[in-house]
Amino acid sequence: MIDAAVGEEPPLVLIVDDDVEVRTAISELMLSVGIEATSYGSTRELLESPLLERAGCLVLDVRMPGSSGLDLQQHLAGAGVSKPIVFLTGHGDIPMSVQAMKAGAVDFLTKPVRDQTLLDAVIAGVERDTAERATARVVQQHVERYATLTPRESQVMREVARGRLNKQIAYDLGISEITVKLHRSNVMKKMEAASVGELIRAWEKLPVQLRETGAA
């Protein structure tokens, strides 16, 4: 069983296959190892589901009536949804698998597939999504803290992250070294950084656009 992050719902595996027997078999396999799962008969049904926002991964049939699994992968990527995908197909070919993997699929498996092979791929997908969400939460925390800085404090943080000394920062900004020290202390508190190293890591985790513009 895969543990959820504190305060979050457990990961959910979303299965999309037009064959009800396949959907049922995969769902039962997931549940047998303590992984929550739900299934859909088409990509349209999935896109209409609010469960798409849950942490987890997708198990998609490649070829289905209407929109295919590969079409869905492209659609999600275009919408900025990076949920990991495990493809299952009974009609796969090398170009198709290459396309899927280049677009970020966790795996491209051919039916019939061994239970353990599918489980390994799904667990890898769930772990990837969990890690990406954890990283995104950390980044958001840094962005929110950075937004509390004054314009001058933002300047000082940028210069500290560049490795500049207090006296260098004071000269560049046209202020006293004591004032720099005061701003630097405020930055450390607001960013909740216990050391310069932590402050630099927080700076590096900020979105590039934010670091370049200096505006939250």
TAHUBEL-V457203 format. One record per residue. RES is the residue in three letters. SS is DSSP state (a for helix, b for strand, c for the rest). PHI is phi as a letter, one per 40 degrees, with the letter a starting at -180 (NA if undefined). NEAR is the number of other ideal C-beta (glycine too) atoms within 10 Angstrom. Layout:
# TAHUBEL-V457203
res | ss | phi | near
RES | SS | PHI | NEAR
RES | SS | PHI | NEAR
This chain:
# TAHUBEL-V457203
res | ss | phi | near
MET | c | NA | 9
ILE | c | c | 17
ASP | c | c | 9
ALA | c | c | 16
ALA | c | c | 13
VAL | c | d | 5
GLY | c | g | 5
GLU | c | b | 14
GLU | c | c | 13
PRO | c | c | 16
PRO | c | d | 25
LEU | b | b | 20
VAL | b | c | 25
LEU | b | b | 20
ILE | b | b | 25
VAL | b | b | 24
ASP | c | a | 24
ASP | c | c | 15
ASP | c | c | 13
VAL | a | c | 10
GLU | a | c | 8
VAL | a | c | 18
ARG | a | d | 20
THR | a | c | 13
ALA | a | c | 16
ILE | a | c | 22
SER | a | d | 18
GLU | a | c | 10
LEU | a | c | 19
MET | a | c | 22
LEU | a | c | 12
SER | a | c | 10
VAL | c | b | 12
GLY | c | g | 9
ILE | c | b | 21
GLU | b | c | 18
ALA | b | a | 19
THR | b | a | 16
SER | b | b | 19
TYR | b | b | 21
GLY | c | c | 17
SER | c | a | 17
THR | a | c | 24
ARG | a | c | 14
GLU | a | c | 11
LEU | a | c | 21
LEU | a | c | 15
GLU | c | c | 10
SER | c | c | 13
PRO | a | c | 6
LEU | a | c | 13
LEU | a | c | 17
GLU | a | c | 11
ARG | c | c | 19
ALA | c | c | 19
GLY | b | i | 28
CYS | b | a | 25
LEU | b | b | 28
VAL | b | b | 30
LEU | b | b | 26
ASP | b | c | 24
VAL | c | c | 25
ARG | c | b | 13
MET | c | a | 19
PRO | c | d | 9
GLY | c | g | 9
SER | c | c | 16
SER | c | c | 17
GLY | a | c | 26
LEU | a | c | 19
ASP | a | c | 14
LEU | a | c | 23
GLN | a | d | 23
GLN | a | c | 14
HIS | a | c | 13
LEU | a | c | 20
ALA | a | c | 14
GLY | a | c | 8
ALA | c | c | 10
GLY | c | g | 6
VAL | c | c | 13
SER | c | b | 14
LYS | c | d | 20
PRO | c | c | 21
ILE | b | b | 26
VAL | b | b | 27
PHE | b | c | 24
LEU | b | b | 24
THR | b | a | 22
GLY | c | b | 13
HIS | c | b | 10
GLY | c | c | 17
ASP | c | a | 10
ILE | a | c | 8
PRO | a | d | 8
MET | a | c | 18
SER | a | c | 18
VAL | a | c | 11
GLN | a | d | 15
ALA | a | c | 23
MET | a | c | 13
LYS | a | c | 8
ALA | c | c | 13
GLY | c | h | 14
ALA | c | c | 22
VAL | c | c | 24
ASP | b | a | 21
PHE | b | b | 21
LEU | b | b | 20
THR | b | b | 14
LYS | c | c | 15
PRO | c | c | 11
VAL | c | b | 17
ARG | c | c | 9
ASP | a | d | 13
GLN | a | c | 9
THR | a | c | 12
LEU | a | c | 21
LEU | a | c | 16
ASP | a | c | 14
ALA | a | c | 23
VAL | a | c | 28
ILE | a | c | 18
ALA | a | c | 15
GLY | a | c | 23
VAL | a | c | 22
GLU | a | c | 15
ARG | a | c | 16
ASP | a | c | 20
THR | a | c | 20
ALA | a | c | 10
GLU | a | c | 14
ARG | a | c | 15
ALA | a | c | 13
THR | a | c | 11
ALA | a | c | 11
ARG | a | c | 11
VAL | a | c | 13
VAL | a | d | 15
GLN | a | c | 11
GLN | a | c | 14
HIS | a | c | 20
VAL | a | c | 15
GLU | a | c | 10
ARG | a | c | 18
TYR | a | c | 24
ALA | c | c | 12
THR | c | c | 13
LEU | c | c | 19
THR | c | c | 12
PRO | a | d | 9
ARG | a | c | 16
GLU | a | c | 19
SER | a | c | 20
GLN | a | c | 19
VAL | a | c | 27
MET | a | c | 27
ARG | a | c | 17
GLU | a | c | 20
VAL | a | c | 22
ALA | a | c | 17
ARG | c | c | 11
GLY | c | g | 9
ARG | c | c | 17
LEU | c | c | 12
ASN | a | d | 18
LYS | a | c | 11
GLN | a | c | 14
ILE | a | c | 22
ALA | a | d | 20
TYR | a | c | 13
ASP | a | c | 12
LEU | a | c | 16
GLY | c | g | 6
ILE | c | b | 16
SER | c | c | 12
GLU | a | c | 14
ILE | a | c | 10
THR | a | c | 15
VAL | a | c | 25
LYS | a | c | 14
LEU | a | c | 15
HIS | a | c | 25
ARG | a | c | 19
SER | a | c | 12
ASN | a | c | 17
VAL | a | c | 26
MET | a | d | 18
LYS | a | c | 11
LYS | a | c | 16
MET | c | c | 20
GLU | c | f | 12
ALA | c | b | 20
ALA | c | c | 9
SER | c | a | 9
VAL | a | c | 13
GLY | a | c | 9
GLU | a | c | 13
LEU | a | c | 19
ILE | a | c | 16
ARG | a | c | 14
ALA | a | c | 23
TRP | a | c | 20
GLU | a | c | 11
LYS | a | c | 16
LEU | c | c | 19
PRO | c | d | 13
VAL | a | d | 8
GLN | a | c | 8
LEU | a | c | 17
ARG | a | c | 16
GLU | a | c | 10
THR | a | c | 10
GLY | c | g | 13
ALA | c | b | 10
ALA | c | c | 14
